[in-house]
Amino acid sequence: MQMRQYHDLEWGTPLHDSRALFELLSLELMQSGLSWRTILHKRQGFIRAFHNFDPHVVMTLDAEGDGLLSDPSIIRNRRKIQAVIDNAEAIVALENRGISFNEYVWQFVNHESITNQVTDYTQSPCQSPISITMSKSMKRDGFSFVGPVVVYSFMEAAGLVNDHESSCFRWAQLAQGSQSASQGLQA
């Protein structure tokens, strides 16, 4: 039920709220090596532990001192927790330069969702030239745990890329007003 609701209501929907984008990036990096079901099951714990993903608060957290490493309601991986904290700091640094996280991530797709022609989700790519470029840029800008695969998963979740199967009702709903796949796969 939770997975279906996430698919039907959230996954792939273009998201333009910087806080919500930070949440999705954090959840995607936490998911690395785990199932998405596990992450969804712990989502409320993440929201609580990371103060509703307010980057100004998260950047001040200490993984050990604030009890994050001992909190069973979240994934207790030191590297991943530290990456969420580092990423909050990077987002605040962007804001200090006058760039919202929303503006930052959407620039990589020219502010328009990319719609791919996926007939079988198992054939979806796990990265793209854009996710590779975005990953490199994010690392230069102080983000952590943002390899091209994590970034591509984030792009799918946040609606920068529509990788719903073309037979899925959500594909058609989200395909309106997006770039073609051939435009999106160019670096």
N, C-alpha and C positions, 0 to 999 in steps of 0.2 A: 504493500500500500504506500509506504513512504517513498520507495523508489519510483513508483508510478506517478505519484503526485509531483515529485521533483522533476521527472521527465516532462509531464504534461503541462506544468505551470512555470517552471524555472529554467531548466537546462536549455541553453541556446537562445534564450530571450535576450535581445540587446539590452545591456545594462549600462547606465550612464551615471550612476551614483558612486562617487569615489570610495565611500565607506563600504558599500556593498561589494565593490570590485576588490577592495582589500580583503574582505571576508572570503570571497571566492578564491583569490590567489592563495590565501592562507590555508583554506580547506584543501585546495588542489595539492599544495606542497605537503600537507599532512598525509594526504592519500597515497603519496608515492610509496609503492611496495605493498599497499594494503587495498582492501576492497572499498568501493565507494559506499557500499551499504554500512560498513563500519563507521565511516566519516559521518554519514547522515545520522546514524544512531547517536553519535557523540556531538552533533552540531550544537545543541543547546548548551552543552558543557563548554564548548569552545567559545560560544558567544558570551557566556558568563565569565569564563576565565580571562578572556581577552577584552573585557569591558566593551562589549558590543562592537569590537573592532574599531574603536576610536584610535587612530594612529598616534595622537598626541598623548594618550594615556599608555598605550601599548609600548611606545618607545622608552618609557620610564620603568618598565617591568624588569625584574631580575628572575630568571628561570628558577633559581634555587631559593632565593630570599622571599619570593612571593608565592612559594609553594606550588608552582606549576609542575615541577618534576614529580611531585607526590600526589597530584590531583588525578584520581582514577576516572574522572569524567572526560578526560582528554587523552590524546596520544602523548605519552610521556617520553618523548625522544628529545634529548638535549639539543641536537643539531637542528631539528625541525622547530622546536620552540624558539631557539635563538634566531633562526631565520625569520620567523614571524616578527620578532622584536626588531631585527635589523631592517626588515622591509618597512615597518612602521617608521623607523628613522629615515629611510630613503624617501618615503612618501612625504614626510614633513620637510625634508630638504628640498624636494621638488616644489612644494607649496611655497617655501621661502624664496624660491626663484620665480614665483608667479605662475607655476604650472600645476594644474590639478592632476591627480592620478588618472581621472577620467580622460582628460585631454592627452595625457602621456600615452596611455595604452591604445586609444583609438587612432592616434596618428599613424600607427603602423599599418592600418587597413584603410587609410584615407578617410576615416570617420564614417565608414560604411561597411556593414556586415558583408562577409563573403559567403556565398552559397555554393556549396559543393554538390556534385551529383553522386550521392552515395546510394548504391542499390543494396548493399549488404554491410551493415555496420562493422563486421569483422574485417572489411577491406579498407576502413578509414585509416588515413595516415596517423602516425603517432607524433609526427612533427612536420614542419613545412619550412620552406625558405624564409617565410615571414617569422615563424616562431624562432628560427635560428637567429635572425637579425634582432628580433625583440629581446631574446635571451642575452645576447652579447651587449646590447644597449643597457638592459636592466643591470647586468653585472657591473658595467662601467659606472652606473649611477648608484651603486651601493646596495643593490638588492642581493639576497642570498637564496640558494636552493631554487634557482630559476633556470634550470637547464631547458633546452628546447622542447623536451617532452612534457615537463610540468607546464611550461608556457603554452604549449599547444592545447593541453587539457583545459587550462584557464581560458584560452581564447574560445574554445567550444562552449564551456560553461557560461561565459559572460556574453555570448552571442556575437563575438567578433567573427566567428566562423559558424555557419549553419551546417553541421554534419549529421542532422537527422537523416534517416533514410528517405529517399525521394518519395516512397510510398506512404510515409508517415504523415498524419494530418498536420503535425507541427511544422514539417518541412514547408508545405505550401503556405501556412500562416506566416512563417518567418521569411520566406523567400522574396516577398514583395519589397521592392526598394533596396535590394542588396546587389553587390557586385557579382559578376559571373565568376565561376570557378577559375576560368583561365586568367582573369585579372588577379585574383587572390593568390594564386600559386607562384606568381613572379616575385622575386626577391626585392 
